[in-house]
Every structure is written in C-alpha cells, then in structure tokens.
Amino acid sequence: MSLAPIVSPAARPQALSPAGSATTIILAIAAFVIVTTEFLMVGLLPALARDLSLSVATTGQLVTLFAVVVMLFGPPLTAWLGMSSASACS
C-alpha cells in the first residue's frame, strides 16, 4: 500500500509557454517604465515648482493629485475603452 498523495493532473505545475513568458517580460518592462517615470518626476520637482512659480510642497501635491486621478480612473477607463473598441470592430 502506497502512502503517496494522489495529485490530480490539474494540480500539477505547468511549464510556462513561450507566450506566457513573453507576456511576463512585457508586463515587467511596463511596470519598470511606469515606476521610473514616477520617480523621475520627484527628481524634477524643484525645477517644475520653479517654472510654475509654486512652492515645492504645492507642486508635490499636484503631482500626487495627478497620480491619484490616474489610479482611480485608469482601470475603469481602460475597461470601458476596451469594450467600446471591441464593439466598434465587430
């Protein structure tokens, strides 16, 4: 009598297909670019504040406000536009 656990084929880990690893690489690059642009803005904050004739704190709050608006409206807008472009193509 064997005491080895019975594992269903669906529970076994699958090897990544080439398409799956390409998708993961593209997602990692996109995340890197997005985070880099956010940190770039922090480095340019004093120059941006000087050009807008605002304090650095106020300019930082404006950048934060922009990030919050993108965070809140980016995903729903992307989903909505994805549905509308799919229906326009059909």
C-alpha positions as CSV (number, residue, x, y, z in Angstrom):
1,M,0.0,0.0,0.0
2,S,1.4,3.4,-1.1
3,L,1.2,6.4,1.1
4,A,2.0,8.9,-1.7
5,P,-0.7,11.6,-2.1
6,I,-2.9,11.5,-5.1
7,V,-2.4,14.6,-7.2
8,S,-4.8,15.4,-10.0
9,P,-3.3,16.5,-13.3
10,A,-4.8,19.9,-13.0
11,A,-3.0,20.5,-9.7
12,R,0.4,19.8,-11.1
13,P,2.5,22.8,-12.0
14,Q,2.7,23.5,-15.7
15,A,5.8,24.8,-17.6
16,L,5.4,28.3,-18.9
17,S,4.7,28.5,-22.6
18,P,6.9,30.9,-24.7
19,A,3.8,33.2,-25.0
20,G,3.4,33.2,-21.2
21,S,7.0,34.2,-20.5
22,A,6.9,36.9,-23.2
23,T,3.8,38.3,-21.6
24,T,5.5,38.3,-18.2
25,I,8.6,40.0,-19.6
26,I,6.4,42.7,-21.3
27,L,4.5,43.2,-18.0
28,A,7.7,43.6,-16.1
29,I,9.1,46.1,-18.5
30,A,5.9,48.1,-18.4
31,A,5.9,48.2,-14.6
32,F,9.6,49.3,-14.7
33,V,8.8,52.1,-17.1
34,I,5.8,53.3,-15.1
35,V,7.6,53.4,-11.8
36,T,10.7,55.0,-13.3
37,T,8.6,57.9,-14.7
38,E,7.0,58.4,-11.3
39,F,10.5,58.6,-9.6
40,L,11.7,60.9,-12.4
41,M,9.0,63.4,-11.6
42,V,10.2,63.5,-8.0
43,G,13.7,64.4,-9.2
44,L,12.3,67.2,-11.4
45,L,10.0,68.6,-8.7
46,P,12.2,71.6,-7.7
47,A,12.6,72.7,-11.4
48,L,8.9,72.2,-12.0
49,A,8.0,74.2,-9.0
50,R,10.3,77.0,-10.1
51,D,8.8,77.0,-13.6
52,L,5.2,77.1,-12.3
53,S,6.1,79.7,-9.7
54,L,4.8,77.5,-6.9
55,S,6.3,76.0,-3.8
56,V,7.8,72.6,-3.9
57,A,5.2,71.3,-1.5
58,T,2.3,72.6,-3.6
59,T,3.9,71.1,-6.8
60,G,4.3,67.8,-5.0
61,Q,0.7,67.8,-4.0
62,L,-0.3,68.5,-7.6
63,V,1.8,65.5,-8.8
64,T,0.2,63.4,-6.1
65,L,-3.3,64.5,-7.2
66,F,-2.4,63.5,-10.7
67,A,-1.3,60.1,-9.6
68,V,-4.5,59.6,-7.5
69,V,-6.7,60.5,-10.5
70,V,-4.8,58.1,-12.7
71,M,-5.1,55.4,-10.1
72,L,-8.8,55.9,-9.7
73,F,-9.9,56.4,-13.3
74,G,-7.2,54.5,-15.3
75,P,-8.6,51.0,-14.9
76,P,-12.3,51.8,-15.4
77,L,-11.5,53.9,-18.4
78,T,-9.3,51.2,-19.9
79,A,-12.0,48.6,-19.5
80,W,-14.6,51.0,-20.9
81,L,-12.5,51.8,-24.0
82,G,-11.6,48.2,-24.4
83,M,-15.3,47.3,-24.6
84,S,-16.1,50.1,-27.0
85,S,-13.3,49.4,-29.4
86,A,-14.2,45.7,-29.4
87,S,-17.8,46.5,-30.3
88,A,-16.7,49.0,-33.0
89,C,-14.5,46.4,-34.6
90,S,-17.3,43.8,-34.9
